[in-house]
Amino acid sequence: MVDVDAMTVWVYEYTQKGCLRLAGARAWRYDRYLENYNICDLPPEVVEQMIEDQRKYKLESSEGRMP
């Protein structure tokens, strides 16, 4: 399930008993800004910091190229 307003996703699985079980959930607010990254068990706050670092690097790089 995806909640686009809250920017969250949940995944459910069927158990052998025929019940639904929550298998995972996370906020993806910052995930969508990642470029070239793929790993398990990455908490949203770590992704947020990675995005901030990525943006800072791009800003510094573009400022260094200006005449």
N, CA, C, O and CB atoms as a CASP TS submission, in Angstrom:
PFRMAT TS
TARGET T0000
AUTHOR 0000-0000-0000
METHOD Language model
MODEL 1
PARENT N/A
ATOM      1  N   MET     1       0.846  -1.171   0.000  1.00  0.00           N
ATOM      2  CA  MET     1       0.000   0.000   0.000  1.00  0.00           C
ATOM      3  C   MET     1       0.890   1.233   0.000  1.00  0.00           C
ATOM      4  O   MET     1       1.969   1.239   0.594  1.00  0.00           O
ATOM      5  CB  MET     1      -0.962  -0.001   1.215  1.00  0.00           C
ATOM      6  N   VAL     2       0.422   2.270  -0.673  1.00  0.00           N
ATOM      7  CA  VAL     2       1.175   3.516  -0.747  1.00  0.00           C
ATOM      8  C   VAL     2       0.254   4.666  -0.361  1.00  0.00           C
ATOM      9  O   VAL     2      -0.872   4.767  -0.850  1.00  0.00           O
ATOM     10  CB  VAL     2       1.771   3.732  -2.172  1.00  0.00           C
ATOM     11  N   ASP     3       0.741   5.524   0.516  1.00  0.00           N
ATOM     12  CA  ASP     3       0.029   6.747   0.880  1.00  0.00           C
ATOM     13  C   ASP     3       0.841   7.902   0.317  1.00  0.00           C
ATOM     14  O   ASP     3       1.844   8.306   0.905  1.00  0.00           O
ATOM     15  CB  ASP     3      -0.169   6.878   2.448  1.00  0.00           C
ATOM     16  N   VAL     4       0.408   8.436  -0.826  1.00  0.00           N
ATOM     17  CA  VAL     4       1.181   9.488  -1.483  1.00  0.00           C
ATOM     18  C   VAL     4       1.119  10.806  -0.731  1.00  0.00           C
ATOM     19  O   VAL     4       2.025  11.628  -0.867  1.00  0.00           O
ATOM     20  CB  VAL     4       0.688   9.688  -2.896  1.00  0.00           C
ATOM     21  N   ASP     5       0.081  11.030   0.055  1.00  0.00           N
ATOM     22  CA  ASP     5      -0.005  12.261   0.834  1.00  0.00           C
ATOM     23  C   ASP     5       0.998  12.256   1.992  1.00  0.00           C
ATOM     24  O   ASP     5       1.658  13.263   2.250  1.00  0.00           O
ATOM     25  CB  ASP     5      -1.428  12.449   1.371  1.00  0.00           C
ATOM     26  N   ALA     6       1.106  11.132   2.678  1.00  0.00           N
ATOM     27  CA  ALA     6       2.031  11.018   3.816  1.00  0.00           C
ATOM     28  C   ALA     6       3.413  10.517   3.388  1.00  0.00           C
ATOM     29  O   ALA     6       4.331  10.449   4.205  1.00  0.00           O
ATOM     30  CB  ALA     6       1.449  10.076   4.873  1.00  0.00           C
ATOM     31  N   MET     7       3.562  10.166   2.100  1.00  0.00           N
ATOM     32  CA  MET     7       4.815   9.652   1.551  1.00  0.00           C
ATOM     33  C   MET     7       5.318   8.446   2.338  1.00  0.00           C
ATOM     34  O   MET     7       6.454   8.419   2.814  1.00  0.00           O
ATOM     35  CB  MET     7       5.877  10.749   1.544  1.00  0.00           C
ATOM     36  N   THR     8       4.434   7.441   2.464  1.00  0.00           N
ATOM     37  CA  THR     8       4.779   6.210   3.158  1.00  0.00           C
ATOM     38  C   THR     8       4.355   5.014   2.326  1.00  0.00           C
ATOM     39  O   THR     8       3.486   5.118   1.460  1.00  0.00           O
ATOM     40  CB  THR     8       4.123   6.162   4.547  1.00  0.00           C
ATOM     41  N   VAL     9       4.976   3.886   2.599  1.00  0.00           N
ATOM     42  CA  VAL     9       4.649   2.643   1.922  1.00  0.00           C
ATOM     43  C   VAL     9       4.636   1.527   2.964  1.00  0.00           C
ATOM     44  O   VAL     9       5.466   1.508   3.873  1.00  0.00           O
ATOM     45  CB  VAL     9       5.666   2.337   0.771  1.00  0.00           C
ATOM     46  N   TRP    10       3.685   0.595   2.824  1.00  0.00           N
ATOM     47  CA  TRP    10       3.600  -0.566   3.703  1.00  0.00           C
ATOM     48  C   TRP    10       3.533  -1.800   2.825  1.00  0.00           C
ATOM     49  O   TRP    10       2.964  -1.774   1.733  1.00  0.00           O
ATOM     50  CB  TRP    10       2.363  -0.481   4.662  1.00  0.00           C
ATOM     51  N   VAL    11       4.119  -2.876   3.314  1.00  0.00           N
ATOM     52  CA  VAL    11       4.090  -4.146   2.596  1.00  0.00           C
ATOM     53  C   VAL    11       3.554  -5.211   3.543  1.00  0.00           C
ATOM     54  O   VAL    11       4.028  -5.352   4.670  1.00  0.00           O
ATOM     55  CB  VAL    11       5.510  -4.532   2.054  1.00  0.00           C
ATOM     56  N   TYR    12       2.570  -5.952   3.077  1.00  0.00           N
ATOM     57  CA  TYR    12       1.976  -7.029   3.860  1.00  0.00           C
ATOM     58  C   TYR    12       2.269  -8.356   3.201  1.00  0.00           C
ATOM     59  O   TYR    12       2.462  -8.413   1.986  1.00  0.00           O
ATOM     60  CB  TYR    12       0.460  -6.829   4.019  1.00  0.00           C
ATOM     61  N   GLU    13       2.306  -9.430   3.978  1.00  0.00           N
ATOM     62  CA  GLU    13       2.478 -10.763   3.436  1.00  0.00           C
ATOM     63  C   GLU    13       1.433 -11.690   4.044  1.00  0.00           C
ATOM     64  O   GLU    13       0.983 -11.488   5.172  1.00  0.00           O
ATOM     65  CB  GLU    13       3.906 -11.288   3.705  1.00  0.00           C
ATOM     66  N   TYR    14       1.056 -12.709   3.276  1.00  0.00           N
ATOM     67  CA  TYR    14       0.145 -13.726   3.789  1.00  0.00           C
ATOM     68  C   TYR    14       0.955 -14.767   4.556  1.00  0.00           C
ATOM     69  O   TYR    14       1.990 -15.230   4.078  1.00  0.00           O
ATOM     70  CB  TYR    14      -0.667 -14.390   2.634  1.00  0.00           C
ATOM     71  N   THR    15       0.484 -15.130   5.736  1.00  0.00           N
ATOM     72  CA  THR    15       1.142 -16.180   6.504  1.00  0.00           C
ATOM     73  C   THR    15       0.545 -17.525   6.106  1.00  0.00           C
ATOM     74  O   THR    15      -0.462 -17.576   5.399  1.00  0.00           O
ATOM     75  CB  THR    15       0.994 -15.935   8.037  1.00  0.00           C
ATOM     76  N   GLN    16       1.161 -18.606   6.557  1.00  0.00           N
ATOM     77  CA  GLN    16       0.643 -19.937   6.260  1.00  0.00           C
ATOM     78  C   GLN    16      -0.727 -20.155   6.896  1.00  0.00           C
ATOM     79  O   GLN    16      -1.489 -21.015   6.453  1.00  0.00           O
ATOM     80  CB  GLN    16       1.620 -21.004   6.743  1.00  0.00           C
ATOM     81  N   LYS    17      -1.041 -19.380   7.932  1.00  0.00           N
ATOM     82  CA  LYS    17      -2.339 -19.488   8.602  1.00  0.00           C
ATOM     83  C   LYS    17      -3.420 -18.707   7.863  1.00  0.00           C
ATOM     84  O   LYS    17      -4.576 -18.693   8.288  1.00  0.00           O
ATOM     85  CB  LYS    17      -2.234 -18.990  10.040  1.00  0.00           C
ATOM     86  N   GLY    18      -3.053 -18.056   6.758  1.00  0.00           N
ATOM     87  CA  GLY    18      -4.025 -17.302   5.980  1.00  0.00           C
ATOM     88  C   GLY    18      -4.281 -15.905   6.512  1.00  0.00           C
ATOM     89  O   GLY    18      -5.287 -15.281   6.173  1.00  0.00           O
ATOM     90  N   CYS    19      -3.381 -15.417   7.337  1.00  0.00           N
ATOM     91  CA  CYS    19      -3.513 -14.077   7.905  1.00  0.00           C
ATOM     92  C   CYS    19      -2.564 -13.107   7.198  1.00  0.00           C
ATOM     93  O   CYS    19      -1.553 -13.505   6.621  1.00  0.00           O
ATOM     94  CB  CYS    19      -3.229 -14.100   9.425  1.00  0.00           C
ATOM     95  N   LEU    20      -2.917 -11.843   7.260  1.00  0.00           N
ATOM     96  CA  LEU    20      -2.017 -10.810   6.759  1.00  0.00           C
ATOM     97  C   LEU    20      -1.088 -10.365   7.888  1.00  0.00           C
ATOM     98  O   LEU    20      -1.513 -10.206   9.033  1.00  0.00           O
ATOM     99  CB  LEU    20      -2.819  -9.601   6.189  1.00  0.00           C
ATOM    100  N   ARG    21       0.175 -10.170   7.548  1.00  0.00           N
ATOM    101  CA  ARG    21       1.151  -9.700   8.519  1.00  0.00           C
ATOM    102  C   ARG    21       1.905  -8.536   7.901  1.00  0.00           C
ATOM    103  O   ARG    21       2.299  -8.590   6.735  1.00  0.00           O
ATOM    104  CB  ARG    21       2.125 -10.841   8.948  1.00  0.00           C
ATOM    105  N   LEU    22       2.106  -7.478   8.689  1.00  0.00           N
ATOM    106  CA  LEU    22       2.868  -6.330   8.212  1.00  0.00           C
ATOM    107  C   LEU    22       4.330  -6.749   8.087  1.00  0.00           C
ATOM    108  O   LEU    22       4.971  -7.085   9.083  1.00  0.00           O
ATOM    109  CB  LEU    22       2.710  -5.101   9.173  1.00  0.00           C
ATOM    110  N   ALA    23       4.851  -6.730   6.871  1.00  0.00           N
ATOM    111  CA  ALA    23       6.233  -7.145   6.633  1.00  0.00           C
ATOM    112  C   ALA    23       7.201  -5.970   6.690  1.00  0.00           C
ATOM    113  O   ALA    23       8.369  -6.147   7.037  1.00  0.00           O
ATOM    114  CB  ALA    23       6.346  -7.836   5.287  1.00  0.00           C
ATOM    115  N   GLY    24       6.731  -4.779   6.355  1.00  0.00           N
ATOM    116  CA  GLY    24       7.609  -3.616   6.381  1.00  0.00           C
ATOM    117  C   GLY    24       6.848  -2.340   6.100  1.00  0.00           C
ATOM    118  O   GLY    24       5.792  -2.346   5.468  1.00  0.00           O
ATOM    119  N   ALA    25       7.406  -1.253   6.582  1.00  0.00           N
ATOM    120  CA  ALA    25       6.822   0.071   6.343  1.00  0.00           C
ATOM    121  C   ALA    25       7.936   1.099   6.436  1.00  0.00           C
ATOM    122  O   ALA    25       8.889   0.929   7.196  1.00  0.00           O
ATOM    123  CB  ALA    25       5.673   0.391   7.367  1.00  0.00           C
ATOM    124  N   ARG    26       7.810   2.156   5.665  1.00  0.00           N
ATOM    125  CA  ARG    26       8.794   3.236   5.767  1.00  0.00           C
ATOM    126  C   ARG    26       8.280   4.484   5.070  1.00  0.00           C
ATOM    127  O   ARG    26       7.392   4.435   4.219  1.00  0.00           O
ATOM    128  CB  ARG    26      10.145   2.806   5.163  1.00  0.00           C
ATOM    129  N   ALA    27       8.867   5.592   5.462  1.00  0.00           N
ATOM    130  CA  ALA    27       8.620   6.856   4.785  1.00  0.00           C
ATOM    131  C   ALA    27       9.607   6.946   3.629  1.00  0.00           C
ATOM    132  O   ALA    27      10.770   6.569   3.775  1.00  0.00           O
ATOM    133  CB  ALA    27       8.762   8.080   5.764  1.00  0.00           C
ATOM    134  N   TRP    28       9.155   7.438   2.490  1.00  0.00           N
ATOM    135  CA  TRP    28      10.034   7.527   1.325  1.00  0.00           C
ATOM    136  C   TRP    28      10.232   8.956   0.868  1.00  0.00           C
ATOM    137  O   TRP    28      10.631   9.202  -0.270  1.00  0.00           O
ATOM    138  CB  TRP    28       9.478   6.706   0.188  1.00  0.00           C
ATOM    139  N   ARG    29       9.953   9.904   1.757  1.00  0.00           N
ATOM    140  CA  ARG    29      10.061  11.318   1.415  1.00  0.00           C
ATOM    141  C   ARG    29      11.414  11.653   0.777  1.00  0.00           C
ATOM    142  O   ARG    29      11.465  12.356  -0.232  1.00  0.00           O
ATOM    143  CB  ARG    29       9.850  12.170   2.658  1.00  0.00           C
ATOM    144  N   TYR    30      12.485  11.162   1.349  1.00  0.00           N
ATOM    145  CA  TYR    30      13.816  11.504   0.844  1.00  0.00           C
ATOM    146  C   TYR    30      14.354  10.472  -0.143  1.00  0.00           C
ATOM    147  O   TYR    30      15.252  10.777  -0.927  1.00  0.00           O
ATOM    148  CB  TYR    30      14.782  11.648   2.000  1.00  0.00           C
ATOM    149  N   ASP    31      13.815   9.257  -0.111  1.00  0.00           N
ATOM    150  CA  ASP    31      14.295   8.202  -1.012  1.00  0.00           C
ATOM    151  C   ASP    31      14.201   8.628  -2.472  1.00  0.00           C
ATOM    152  O   ASP    31      15.074   8.290  -3.271  1.00  0.00           O
ATOM    153  CB  ASP    31      13.498   6.914  -0.795  1.00  0.00           C
ATOM    154  N   ARG    32      13.171   9.351  -2.823  1.00  0.00           N
ATOM    155  CA  ARG    32      12.940   9.701  -4.228  1.00  0.00           C
ATOM    156  C   ARG    32      14.010  10.640  -4.782  1.00  0.00           C
ATOM    157  O   ARG    32      14.111  10.817  -5.997  1.00  0.00           O
ATOM    158  CB  ARG    32      11.574  10.343  -4.382  1.00  0.00           C
ATOM    159  N   TYR    33      14.808  11.243  -3.900  1.00  0.00           N
ATOM    160  CA  TYR    33      15.877  12.131  -4.361  1.00  0.00           C
ATOM    161  C   TYR    33      17.219  11.421  -4.522  1.00  0.00           C
ATOM    162  O   TYR    33      18.179  12.018  -5.009  1.00  0.00           O
ATOM    163  CB  TYR    33      16.033  13.279  -3.400  1.00  0.00           C
ATOM    164  N   LEU    34      17.291  10.161  -4.119  1.00  0.00           N
ATOM    165  CA  LEU    34      18.548   9.433  -4.240  1.00  0.00           C
ATOM    166  C   LEU    34      18.904   9.182  -5.697  1.00  0.00           C
ATOM    167  O   LEU    34      18.036   8.918  -6.529  1.00  0.00           O
ATOM    168  CB  LEU    34      18.467   8.112  -3.488  1.00  0.00           C
ATOM    169  N   GLU    35      20.175   9.267  -5.986  1.00  0.00           N
ATOM    170  CA  GLU    35      20.676   8.939  -7.310  1.00  0.00           C
ATOM    171  C   GLU    35      21.661   7.784  -7.149  1.00  0.00           C
ATOM    172  O   GLU    35      22.641   7.912  -6.415  1.00  0.00           O
ATOM    173  CB  GLU    35      21.350  10.183  -8.000  1.00  0.00           C
ATOM    174  N   ASN    36      21.420   6.676  -7.813  1.00  0.00           N
ATOM    175  CA  ASN    36      22.352   5.549  -7.829  1.00  0.00           C
ATOM    176  C   ASN    36      22.636   4.985  -6.447  1.00  0.00           C
ATOM    177  O   ASN    36      23.786   4.985  -6.008  1.00  0.00           O
ATOM    178  CB  ASN    36      23.641   5.966  -8.465  1.00  0.00           C
ATOM    179  N   TYR    37      21.620   4.509  -5.760  1.00  0.00           N
ATOM    180  CA  TYR    37      21.836   3.911  -4.450  1.00  0.00           C
ATOM    181  C   TYR    37      20.876   2.758  -4.253  1.00  0.00           C
ATOM    182  O   TYR    37      19.701   2.861  -4.607  1.00  0.00           O
ATOM    183  CB  TYR    37      21.667   4.952  -3.331  1.00  0.00           C
ATOM    184  N   ASN    38      21.362   1.655  -3.689  1.00  0.00           N
ATOM    185  CA  ASN    38      20.532   0.488  -3.456  1.00  0.00           C
ATOM    186  C   ASN    38      21.121  -0.320  -2.299  1.00  0.00           C
ATOM    187  O   ASN    38      22.213  -0.874  -2.424  1.00  0.00           O
ATOM    188  CB  ASN    38      20.419  -0.378  -4.740  1.00  0.00           C
ATOM    189  N   ILE    39      20.413  -0.390  -1.186  1.00  0.00           N
ATOM    190  CA  ILE    39      20.889  -1.132  -0.019  1.00  0.00           C
ATOM    191  C   ILE    39      19.707  -1.467   0.884  1.00  0.00           C
ATOM    192  O   ILE    39      18.700  -0.759   0.885  1.00  0.00           O
ATOM    193  CB  ILE    39      21.961  -0.317   0.761  1.00  0.00           C
ATOM    194  N   CYS    40      19.832  -2.544   1.649  1.00  0.00           N
ATOM    195  CA  CYS    40      18.800  -2.926   2.619  1.00  0.00           C
ATOM    196  C   CYS    40      19.039  -2.214   3.948  1.00  0.00           C
ATOM    197  O   CYS    40      20.143  -1.749   4.232  1.00  0.00           O
ATOM    198  CB  CYS    40      18.784  -4.462   2.825  1.00  0.00           C
ATOM    199  N   ASP    41      18.009  -2.140   4.734  1.00  0.00           N
ATOM    200  CA  ASP    41      18.094  -1.614   6.105  1.00  0.00           C
ATOM    201  C   ASP    41      18.649  -0.198   6.193  1.00  0.00           C
ATOM    202  O   ASP    41      19.476   0.095   7.057  1.00  0.00           O
ATOM    203  CB  ASP    41      18.947  -2.520   6.936  1.00  0.00           C
ATOM    204  N   LEU    42      18.205   0.666   5.317  1.00  0.00           N
ATOM    205  CA  LEU    42      18.644   2.049   5.331  1.00  0.00           C
ATOM    206  C   LEU    42      17.548   2.906   5.958  1.00  0.00           C
ATOM    207  O   LEU    42      16.510   3.117   5.332  1.00  0.00           O
ATOM    208  CB  LEU    42      18.986   2.542   3.897  1.00  0.00           C
ATOM    209  N   PRO    43      17.752   3.408   7.187  1.00  0.00           N
ATOM    210  CA  PRO    43      16.711   4.199   7.857  1.00  0.00           C
ATOM    211  C   PRO    43      16.448   5.534   7.141  1.00  0.00           C
ATOM    212  O   PRO    43      17.364   6.101   6.544  1.00  0.00           O
ATOM    213  CB  PRO    43      17.113   4.464   9.314  1.00  0.00           C
ATOM    214  N   PRO    44      15.225   6.032   7.195  1.00  0.00           N
ATOM    215  CA  PRO    44      14.890   7.289   6.519  1.00  0.00           C
ATOM    216  C   PRO    44      15.769   8.467   6.943  1.00  0.00           C
ATOM    217  O   PRO    44      16.091   9.315   6.111  1.00  0.00           O
ATOM    218  CB  PRO    44      13.449   7.630   6.780  1.00  0.00           C
ATOM    219  N   GLU    45      16.165   8.539   8.219  1.00  0.00           N
ATOM    220  CA  GLU    45      16.997   9.663   8.651  1.00  0.00           C
ATOM    221  C   GLU    45      18.394   9.616   8.030  1.00  0.00           C
ATOM    222  O   GLU    45      19.010  10.661   7.823  1.00  0.00           O
ATOM    223  CB  GLU    45      17.109   9.674  10.172  1.00  0.00           C
ATOM    224  N   VAL    46      18.894   8.433   7.734  1.00  0.00           N
ATOM    225  CA  VAL    46      20.182   8.303   7.057  1.00  0.00           C
ATOM    226  C   VAL    46      20.033   8.750   5.608  1.00  0.00           C
ATOM    227  O   VAL    46      20.906   9.431   5.070  1.00  0.00           O
ATOM    228  CB  VAL    46      20.707   6.841   7.133  1.00  0.00           C
ATOM    229  N   VAL    47      18.923   8.365   4.977  1.00  0.00           N
ATOM    230  CA  VAL    47      18.654   8.799   3.604  1.00  0.00           C
ATOM    231  C   VAL    47      18.549  10.316   3.556  1.00  0.00           C
ATOM    232  O   VAL    47      19.085  10.945   2.644  1.00  0.00           O
ATOM    233  CB  VAL    47      17.355   8.149   3.062  1.00  0.00           C
ATOM    234  N   GLU    48      17.865  10.909   4.526  1.00  0.00           N
ATOM    235  CA  GLU    48      17.737  12.369   4.571  1.00  0.00           C
ATOM    236  C   GLU    48      19.109  13.027   4.621  1.00  0.00           C
ATOM    237  O   GLU    48      19.352  13.996   3.902  1.00  0.00           O
ATOM    238  CB  GLU    48      16.898  12.802   5.787  1.00  0.00           C
ATOM    239  N   GLN    49      20.003  12.520   5.452  1.00  0.00           N
ATOM    240  CA  GLN    49      21.347  13.087   5.562  1.00  0.00           C
ATOM    241  C   GLN    49      22.120  12.906   4.261  1.00  0.00           C
ATOM    242  O   GLN    49      22.860  13.799   3.847  1.00  0.00           O
ATOM    243  CB  GLN    49      22.111  12.438   6.724  1.00  0.00           C
ATOM    244  N   MET    50      21.952  11.755   3.617  1.00  0.00           N
ATOM    245  CA  MET    50      22.623  11.519   2.341  1.00  0.00           C
ATOM    246  C   MET    50      22.165  12.522   1.285  1.00  0.00           C
ATOM    247  O   MET    50      22.973  13.016   0.499  1.00  0.00           O
ATOM    248  CB  MET    50      22.361  10.088   1.857  1.00  0.00           C
ATOM    249  N   ILE    51      20.876  12.816   1.272  1.00  0.00           N
ATOM    250  CA  ILE    51      20.327  13.778   0.307  1.00  0.00           C
ATOM    251  C   ILE    51      20.878  15.168   0.581  1.00  0.00           C
ATOM    252  O   ILE    51      21.256  15.887  -0.344  1.00  0.00           O
ATOM    253  CB  ILE    51      18.783  13.794   0.364  1.00  0.00           C
ATOM    254  N   GLU    52      20.921  15.540   1.845  1.00  0.00           N
ATOM    255  CA  GLU    52      21.471  16.856   2.198  1.00  0.00           C
ATOM    256  C   GLU    52      22.937  16.952   1.786  1.00  0.00           C
ATOM    257  O   GLU    52      23.364  17.978   1.258  1.00  0.00           O
ATOM    258  CB  GLU    52      21.326  17.119   3.715  1.00  0.00           C
ATOM    259  N   ASP    53      23.708  15.896   2.020  1.00  0.00           N
ATOM    260  CA  ASP    53      25.116  15.873   1.613  1.00  0.00           C
ATOM    261  C   ASP    53      25.247  15.955   0.097  1.00  0.00           C
ATOM    262  O   ASP    53      26.109  16.660  -0.427  1.00  0.00           O
ATOM    263  CB  ASP    53      25.807  14.604   2.134  1.00  0.00           C
ATOM    264  N   GLN    54      24.376  15.219  -0.605  1.00  0.00           N
ATOM    265  CA  GLN    54      24.385  15.218  -2.071  1.00  0.00           C
ATOM    266  C   GLN    54      24.078  16.610  -2.606  1.00  0.00           C
ATOM    267  O   GLN    54      24.745  17.080  -3.528  1.00  0.00           O
ATOM    268  CB  GLN    54      23.366  14.199  -2.621  1.00  0.00           C
ATOM    269  N   ARG    55      23.082  17.268  -2.041  1.00  0.00           N
ATOM    270  CA  ARG    55      22.716  18.621  -2.483  1.00  0.00           C
ATOM    271  C   ARG    55      23.843  19.614  -2.201  1.00  0.00           C
ATOM    272  O   ARG    55      24.143  20.475  -3.028  1.00  0.00           O
ATOM    273  CB  ARG    55      21.421  19.083  -1.787  1.00  0.00           C
ATOM    274  N   LYS    56      24.456  19.486  -1.037  1.00  0.00           N
ATOM    275  CA  LYS    56      25.560  20.372  -0.666  1.00  0.00           C
ATOM    276  C   LYS    56      26.723  20.198  -1.639  1.00  0.00           C
ATOM    277  O   LYS    56      27.312  21.181  -2.088  1.00  0.00           O
ATOM    278  CB  LYS    56      26.023  20.093   0.783  1.00  0.00           C
ATOM    279  N   TYR    57      27.054  18.948  -1.963  1.00  0.00           N
ATOM    280  CA  TYR    57      28.143  18.672  -2.887  1.00  0.00           C
ATOM    281  C   TYR    57      27.851  19.272  -4.266  1.00  0.00           C
ATOM    282  O   TYR    57      28.723  19.890  -4.877  1.00  0.00           O
ATOM    283  CB  TYR    57      28.375  17.158  -2.999  1.00  0.00           C
ATOM    284  N   LYS    58      26.615  19.085  -4.753  1.00  0.00           N
ATOM    285  CA  LYS    58      26.254  19.629  -6.063  1.00  0.00           C
ATOM    286  C   LYS    58      26.333  21.155  -6.067  1.00  0.00           C
ATOM    287  O   LYS    58      26.793  21.755  -7.038  1.00  0.00           O
ATOM    288  CB  LYS    58      24.843  19.174  -6.458  1.00  0.00           C
ATOM    289  N   LEU    59      25.883  21.776  -4.982  1.00  0.00           N
ATOM    290  CA  LEU    59      25.929  23.236  -4.882  1.00  0.00           C
ATOM    291  C   LEU    59      27.373  23.722  -4.877  1.00  0.00           C
ATOM    292  O   LEU    59      27.709  24.672  -5.584  1.00  0.00           O
ATOM    293  CB  LEU    59      25.199  23.718  -3.613  1.00  0.00           C
ATOM    294  N   GLU    60      28.224  23.080  -4.089  1.00  0.00           N
ATOM    295  CA  GLU    60      29.637  23.461  -4.032  1.00  0.00           C
ATOM    296  C   GLU    60      30.314  23.237  -5.377  1.00  0.00           C
ATOM    297  O   GLU    60      31.146  24.042  -5.796  1.00  0.00           O
ATOM    298  CB  GLU    60      30.364  22.669  -2.938  1.00  0.00           C
ATOM    299  N   SER    61      29.965  22.153  -6.052  1.00  0.00           N
ATOM    300  CA  SER    61      30.558  21.853  -7.361  1.00  0.00           C
ATOM    301  C   SER    61      30.156  22.890  -8.398  1.00  0.00           C
ATOM    302  O   SER    61      30.984  23.322  -9.200  1.00  0.00           O
ATOM    303  CB  SER    61      30.140  20.455  -7.832  1.00  0.00           C
ATOM    304  N   SER    62      28.893  23.293  -8.387  1.00  0.00           N
ATOM    305  CA  SER    62      28.421  24.267  -9.374  1.00  0.00           C
ATOM    306  C   SER    62      28.992  25.655  -9.094  1.00  0.00           C
ATOM    307  O   SER    62      29.246  26.416 -10.028  1.00  0.00           O
ATOM    308  CB  SER    62      26.888  24.322  -9.379  1.00  0.00           C
ATOM    309  N   GLU    63      29.197  25.992  -7.824  1.00  0.00           N
ATOM    310  CA  GLU    63      29.793  27.283  -7.482  1.00  0.00           C
ATOM    311  C   GLU    63      31.254  27.331  -7.895  1.00  0.00           C
ATOM    312  O   GLU    63      31.757  28.390  -8.270  1.00  0.00           O
ATOM    313  CB  GLU    63      29.664  27.555  -5.982  1.00  0.00           C
ATOM    314  N   GLY    64      31.932  26.209  -7.832  1.00  0.00           N
ATOM    315  CA  GLY    64      33.335  26.140  -8.215  1.00  0.00           C
ATOM    316  C   GLY    64      33.541  26.268  -9.716  1.00  0.00           C
ATOM    317  O   GLY    64      34.630  26.639 -10.154  1.00  0.00           O
ATOM    318  N   ARG    65      32.521  25.969 -10.514  1.00  0.00           N
ATOM    319  CA  ARG    65      32.627  26.043 -11.963  1.00  0.00           C
ATOM    320  C   ARG    65      32.258  27.412 -12.518  1.00  0.00           C
ATOM    321  O   ARG    65      32.533  27.701 -13.682  1.00  0.00           O
ATOM    322  CB  ARG    65      31.755  24.998 -12.587  1.00  0.00           C
ATOM    323  N   MET    66      31.642  28.251 -11.704  1.00  0.00           N
ATOM    324  CA  MET    66      31.222  29.566 -12.194  1.00  0.00           C
ATOM    325  C   MET    66      32.441  30.476 -12.387  1.00  0.00           C
ATOM    326  O   MET    66      33.352  30.487 -11.559  1.00  0.00           O
ATOM    327  CB  MET    66      30.211  30.216 -11.212  1.00  0.00           C
ATOM    328  N   PRO    67      32.448  31.246 -13.496  1.00  0.00           N
ATOM    329  CA  PRO    67      33.593  32.153 -13.766  1.00  0.00           C
ATOM    330  C   PRO    67      33.653  33.320 -12.834  1.00  0.00           C
ATOM    331  O   PRO    67      34.553  34.153 -12.945  1.00  0.00           O
ATOM    332  CB  PRO    67      33.534  32.669 -15.170  1.00  0.00           C
TER
END
